[in-house]
Amino acid sequence: MQGKYPNLLELINSNNRAKRYFNSLPDYVRQQIYSRSSGVNSFESLRDYAENLLRGDD
């Protein structure tokens, strides 16, 4: 299912693709995303936020 969810927990509990992606991220990225979980409400927002955080690793 594509779409928006109320928050990160609903997203990863309802969307297997988002759950797999979230679980594949480094711990520090997951922690940062979790700290702003109310703003992460779709797979796209999850991916965008994670990519922004990972860009700092270059």
C-alpha positions as CSV (number, residue, x, y, z in Angstrom):
1,M,0.0,0.0,0.0
2,Q,1.3,3.4,-0.9
3,G,0.2,6.4,1.0
4,K,0.5,8.3,4.2
5,Y,0.3,7.0,7.8
6,P,-0.1,8.9,11.1
7,N,3.5,8.3,12.1
8,L,6.6,6.2,11.6
9,L,5.4,3.3,13.8
10,E,2.2,3.0,11.8
11,L,4.2,3.1,8.6
12,I,6.6,0.4,9.5
13,N,3.9,-1.8,11.0
14,S,1.7,-1.5,8.0
15,N,4.2,-1.3,5.1
16,N,6.7,-4.2,4.7
17,R,8.8,-2.3,2.2
18,A,9.2,0.6,4.7
19,K,9.9,-1.8,7.5
20,R,12.7,-3.6,5.6
21,Y,14.2,-0.3,4.5
22,F,14.1,1.1,8.0
23,N,15.6,-2.0,9.5
24,S,18.4,-1.9,6.9
25,L,19.6,1.5,8.0
26,P,22.5,2.1,10.4
27,D,21.5,2.5,14.1
28,Y,22.3,6.2,14.3
29,V,20.1,6.9,11.2
30,R,17.2,4.9,12.7
31,Q,17.5,6.8,16.0
32,Q,17.4,10.2,14.2
33,I,14.4,9.2,12.2
34,Y,12.7,7.8,15.2
35,S,13.2,11.1,17.1
36,R,11.1,12.8,14.4
37,S,8.7,9.9,13.9
38,S,5.6,12.1,13.6
39,G,7.0,13.7,10.5
40,V,7.8,10.4,8.8
41,N,4.5,9.2,7.4
42,S,5.2,7.6,4.0
43,F,7.9,5.5,2.4
44,E,9.0,8.4,0.4
45,S,9.4,10.7,3.4
46,L,11.3,7.9,5.2
47,R,13.6,7.4,2.2
48,D,14.2,11.1,1.7
49,Y,15.0,11.7,5.4
50,A,17.3,8.7,5.5
51,E,19.2,9.7,2.4
52,N,19.7,13.2,3.8
53,L,21.2,11.8,7.0
54,L,23.4,9.3,5.0
55,R,24.7,12.1,2.7
56,G,26.6,13.4,5.7
57,D,28.6,10.1,5.7
58,D,30.3,10.9,2.4
